[in-house]
Amino acid sequence: MDELLAMMGELDIPSAYHHFAEDESPDPPFICYLLPGSDNFSADGMAYLKVSEVYIELYTDAKDLSAEQAVETVLDAHGIFYDKTETWIDSEKLYEVLYTFELEV
């Protein structure tokens, strides 16, 4: 988790774990990050290697290549292999660019 927090600190984009509190969401772009699950490796009935799934959700009100590049630069600098998807959230009028990867904890 320390490495993830360090990565979020390197970005000049407001971020929060899972969500911002009601009425505290900043203007886009902003990031929500979360750890929705794990992919641990077991040996002898124990979690031998603990690995967390990580989601970094970048929200923008227009396609923002510079914000995406900022996130990708930080992930690349930390040697993170990631998958990237994008969707339009009509109810929020926001783009969501989702970065998914695994991180050893």
C-alpha positions as CSV (number, residue, x, y, z in Angstrom):
1,M,0.0,0.0,0.0
2,D,3.0,2.3,0.6
3,E,4.0,2.2,-3.0
4,L,0.5,2.9,-4.2
5,L,0.3,5.9,-1.8
6,A,3.6,7.1,-3.1
7,M,2.4,6.9,-6.7
8,M,-0.7,8.9,-5.9
9,G,1.5,11.5,-4.2
10,E,3.5,11.9,-7.4
11,L,0.5,12.9,-9.4
12,D,-0.7,16.5,-9.4
13,I,-4.3,15.2,-9.6
14,P,-6.7,15.2,-6.5
15,S,-7.2,11.6,-5.4
16,A,-9.1,9.6,-2.8
17,Y,-9.5,6.0,-1.8
18,H,-12.7,4.6,-3.3
19,H,-14.7,7.8,-3.4
20,F,-14.8,11.4,-2.2
21,A,-17.1,12.3,0.6
22,E,-20.5,13.8,-0.3
23,D,-20.1,17.3,-1.7
24,E,-16.3,17.1,-1.5
25,S,-15.6,15.8,-5.0
26,P,-13.2,18.2,-6.8
27,D,-13.7,19.4,-10.3
28,P,-12.3,17.0,-12.9
29,P,-9.8,15.6,-13.5
30,F,-9.6,13.6,-10.3
31,I,-8.7,10.0,-9.3
32,C,-10.3,7.4,-7.2
33,Y,-8.2,4.3,-6.4
34,L,-9.2,1.1,-4.7
35,L,-8.1,-2.5,-3.9
36,P,-11.1,-4.6,-5.0
37,G,-9.5,-8.0,-4.4
38,S,-6.4,-10.1,-4.2
39,D,-4.6,-12.8,-6.3
40,N,-2.5,-14.3,-3.5
41,F,-0.1,-17.2,-4.0
42,S,-0.4,-20.0,-1.4
43,A,1.9,-22.6,-0.2
44,D,1.4,-25.0,2.7
45,G,-2.0,-23.5,3.4
46,M,-0.7,-20.0,3.8
47,A,-0.7,-16.9,1.7
48,Y,2.9,-17.1,0.7
49,L,2.9,-14.1,-1.6
50,K,0.2,-11.4,-1.1
51,V,-0.9,-9.6,-4.2
52,S,-3.6,-6.9,-4.4
53,E,-5.6,-6.0,-7.4
54,V,-5.5,-2.2,-7.9
55,Y,-7.9,0.0,-9.8
56,I,-6.9,3.6,-10.6
57,E,-10.0,5.4,-12.0
58,L,-9.2,8.7,-13.7
59,Y,-12.3,10.9,-14.2
60,T,-12.4,13.8,-16.7
61,D,-15.2,15.8,-18.2
62,A,-13.4,15.8,-21.6
63,K,-10.8,13.5,-23.1
64,D,-7.7,14.5,-21.3
65,L,-4.6,13.0,-22.8
66,S,-2.2,15.0,-20.6
67,A,-3.9,13.6,-17.4
68,E,-3.7,10.1,-18.8
69,Q,0.0,10.6,-19.7
70,A,0.7,11.8,-16.2
71,V,-0.8,8.6,-14.7
72,E,1.0,6.4,-17.2
73,T,4.3,8.1,-16.6
74,V,4.1,7.4,-12.9
75,L,3.1,3.8,-13.5
76,D,5.9,3.3,-16.0
77,A,8.4,4.9,-13.6
78,H,7.4,2.3,-10.9
79,G,7.7,-0.6,-13.4
80,I,3.9,-1.3,-13.3
81,F,2.4,-3.3,-16.1
82,Y,-1.2,-2.2,-16.4
83,D,-4.3,-2.7,-18.5
84,K,-6.3,0.4,-19.6
85,T,-10.0,0.8,-20.5
86,E,-12.2,3.8,-21.1
87,T,-15.9,4.4,-20.7
88,W,-18.3,7.3,-20.8
89,I,-20.6,7.6,-17.7
90,D,-23.6,9.3,-19.1
91,S,-25.3,9.9,-15.7
92,E,-22.2,11.7,-14.4
93,K,-21.2,13.3,-17.8
94,L,-17.7,12.0,-17.1
95,Y,-15.1,9.9,-18.9
96,E,-13.6,7.1,-16.8
97,V,-10.2,5.8,-17.8
98,L,-9.5,2.7,-15.7
99,Y,-6.0,1.4,-15.0
100,T,-5.9,-2.1,-13.5
101,F,-2.8,-3.9,-12.3
102,E,-1.5,-6.1,-9.4
103,L,0.8,-4.9,-6.7
104,E,2.6,-7.0,-4.1
105,V,1.7,-6.0,-0.5
